[in-house]
Amino acid sequence: MPLSLRFVVPLALALAAIAYAVVPLVDRLTFQWFVRDLDARGALIAQTAQEPLSELMREPRGAKARVQRYFERIMQGERIFAIGLCDRAGHLAFASPTFPQAVQCPPPEQRDARSWVLQLRDGPLHVSANPVAGDAGPLASLVIVHDMSFAERRSADTKKYVLWLFAGIAAVVALITMVIAEISWRGWVAGLKALMSGETLLRSPLGLAGTAPELRPIARDLQVLVRDLEAERAGRDESQTTWGPEALRRILRQDLKGDEVLIVSNREPYVHVRRKDNNVVEIQRPASGLVTALEPIVRACSGTWIAHGAGNADRDTVDKNDHVMVPPERPAYRIRRVWLSPEEEQGYYYGFANEGLWPLCHIAHTRPVFRAPDWEHYQNVNRRFAEIVADEAHSEDPIILVQDYHFALLPRMVRERLPRATIITFWHIPWPNPEAFGILPWREEILDGMLGSSILGFHTQFHCNNFFDTVDRFLEARVDRETFSISYGGDTTEVRRYPISIEWPPAALQVQAPVAECRRRVRERLGLASDVKLGVGVDRLDYTKGILERFSAVERLLELEPRWIGQFSFLQVAAPSRSSIDEYQNLDAYQPIILKIEHHDAAQVYELYRASELCYVSSLHDGMNLVAKEFVAARDDEQGVLILSQFTGAARELAEALIVNPYDFEQSAAALHLALTMSPEEQRARMRSMRNLVQEFNVFRWAGRMLLDAARMRTRKRVLARTRAARRKAGAA
């Protein structure tokens, strides 16, 4: 034992000296990282704000008040301390009340972005001056001041983490040294050879089965330490990340090392449409949370988005390989368009996907229809997409993001062509229980296709559990609910919960008028008195959205509470959807419901959200339902009440909403009455909590978590591949 202490004491002293030197270095590097992050955030805010600022300043009268209100909305973002706008002469033209006197405008000749850290008595402030321009030329500089007190707090946490890390290493080194002194040299050498050859890592999930008996306690302690450190790091990384497009780009650069990314979806992010009146080709960008989340990924890696070319001018705008570069104003990635005949589109999309899988998964009392010709088209279209994915891939192990129920067979087909690919499939609609799914004539084929995925994602854990039960019922597979994985056909698929969300801050909110102005405009357009309370519903014209049940709840409210007659109106905006399917065409409404079956862009919808007292989401079954989260994001005044169906994925996250069973008209009517009479204080408390959740768990976090899981899986496979290679080499020697 004295011999062991001779090694332990010097090692402990050496590690203490290293920790003493490393901690200040880590502190300095962490501070520099925060400064670079705030530089990027400042530049992004300035780029986003320059168009709204130009609009707000176009009319000099009242410009100051408009700019001040706009600054107040921007300052609701995390850590923003103050904002100021400097004119072209270098003078402060507009500023928030908290703008520090010590911050000066950059000189007029300064045209480039610059930043600095200002040390005040209450803590450091990060100041960034970014040039902004309007229609008439440069406006000057937007000066954004961030509170950096959070950096000091996180720096203290980092120091503590590093010290604990070195303490743990010292403890492990001491343990190893003492054990080594007690074991025989021959046993140590044999154990070391086994570790280096990789036998202990490959014989069992714990890596202990092939370890020499005298080394198993050491290996077990090391593995526990590594798992704890990885869990600590993963938790800290996710909680400290500001989730936005830049975070996704950083994951691609650092965690995925610039690996190739391909996205497959039925809907394309840009559609070329020829106008009938003047034959001019226009570019449309469909309003889609999916596009918002995934476009930063494919932009960052200059990847490829494979989708059905549905625009009537799509063929006229592609090259000879059916590619088109987008966005049109600054091309960053390409779309590979896939052409479908009318018969294929009818069978694959309208037939099997939307008359079969859609009602099957939603269980909304509409009988699914399964036709053999539709199934043939579905197989053929999935096979064609798989061939195009393999053709577009420039590496043997790309990352492929497959979106939704249109491509249930695609993962297996791609796996056969690209065995080393990392395939992430996300199922955007619910997954039914095994009894409901069992009526599908081709159930085994669908499950086999989906289990070609490396990672399979659903919105809620409930849907993940339904999928586990379904596979357990119909396939010969090993379902491991502890590790959330399924082993099938020699491959493993991880099944994970990834609740989708919306962009934060929403782009449509940045150009909105104050709530009072939105209320006035909307009531004037609808011909309503200024004191009439307004409810709103925003949906596709789809039987799963519970629109008729919503109308019945409004009718029941007026029967139970006649005082709301003439004092409450409900506006239902229903965007036409899948209009060729008969079941979607038989909806109508009655007074006092105002029904508008027409498309509304995001800015119009957000104006309706801000003008209303309540939003009612009555889906009979939904994967998530982003309308609920959009309404919450739109209410920066922290007013308004969300009534939310218990059958949506959003109900599992937005617990402060009024959760109802849309089939229960009495309960739904009572919720409407409660919403209309709720005090402003209670509305504020509920809305503030929901807004914080939507801000933190936004759509970029949804995409980022899938990429981080893919990076972890790819790293593990590469380590195992190197270990196997080392083992083969050792065996050959």
WODAVEN-V557569 format. One line per field, one symbol per residue. phi: phi as a letter, one per 30 degrees, with the letter a starting at -180 (. if undefined). psi: psi as a letter, one per 20 degrees, with the letter a starting at -180 (. if undefined). burial: # if it has 16 or more other C-alpha atoms within 10 Angstrom, else .. A space follows every 50 residues. Layout:
phi = ???
psi = ???
burial = ???
This chain:
phi = .eddddddddddddddddddddedddddddddddddddeddddddddddd deddddcdcediddddddddddddddddidcabbbcdddicddbadeddd dddcdddeddccdbbaccccddkdbccbcbdbbbdckddkbcccccdcdd ddddddddeddddddddddddddddddddedccddddddddddddddidd dcdaedicdcdeedcddddddddddddddddddddddddcdddaeddddd dddcdchiddbbcbbdccdbbcbcdddbiddccccedadddedcdedddd chdbccaddcddcdddccddcicbdbdddaebabcccccbdeddddddcd dddcccdeddddhcibddcbceddddddddddddddddeddddcbdbdcb ccciddbdddedddedcbdcdccccccdcdcddedddddddcdddddedd ddddbbcbdbdededddedddddcbdbcccddchbbcaiicccdcbcbdd bbdbddddddcddeedddddddddddicddcddbcbbbaddbdddidddd ddddddedddbddddicbbccccbdeahddcedccccbbbdccccbcadb ddddddddeddcdabcccedabdbideeddddddcddhbjbccbddccdd ddccdddddbcddcddddddddddddcddeddedddddddddddddccdd deddddddddddddddddddddddddddddddd
psi = ghhghhhgghgggghgggghhhghghgghgghghghghgggghggghhih ghggghjhohpjhghghghghhghiiqpjpgqqqoqaiikqogqqqhjpq hipqqqqhioiqqqqrpoorhirqppppoppqqahjaphcpooppppjhh hgghgghgggggghghggggggggggghghhirqhghggghghgghijgh iiiqhikihjqqhiighggggggggggghgggggggghhipooahhhghh ghgghikkqpppppqgpqhpppppqhhjjppqpqoqophgggghghghgh jlapoprpniqijghijraijkqpprqhhnphrqpopppqrhggggggfh egghifhghghilkkppqpopghghggggggggghghhghhhpjrilrpp opoaiilhiggghhhhhmhjqoooppoirrprrhgghiiphlghgggggh jiqgppqrhqhghghhgghgghhiqnqoonigjlqpppkiqpppoqpnpq brqpqphhhhjqrqghhggggghghikqqhjpqpqqporqnpiiikghhg hhhgghghghmiiipiipqppooopppliiphiijkprrrqkpoponrpp rghgghhgghiqhqpookphpqgfnihghggghhmiikrqpppppijqhh higmiiroproiinhggghhhgghghjpqhghgggghgghhhghggmahh hghhhghhhgggghgghhghghggghghghhh.
burial = ...#...#..##..##..#...#...#..##..##..##.###..#..## .###.##.....#..###.##..##....#########.###.###..## ....##......#.#........###########....##########.. #..##..##.###..##.##.#########..........#..##.#### ##....##.###.###.##.....#................######### ##..##...###############......#........########### ###########.###......####.#....########....####### ##############...###...##.###.###.##.###..#...#### ###############..#.###############..##.#..#..##### #####################.......#.....##.#...######### ######.########..##.###....#...################.## ########.....#...###########.....#.......##.#.#... .##.################################.############# #.##.########.#########.##......##.###.##..####### ###########..#........##.##......
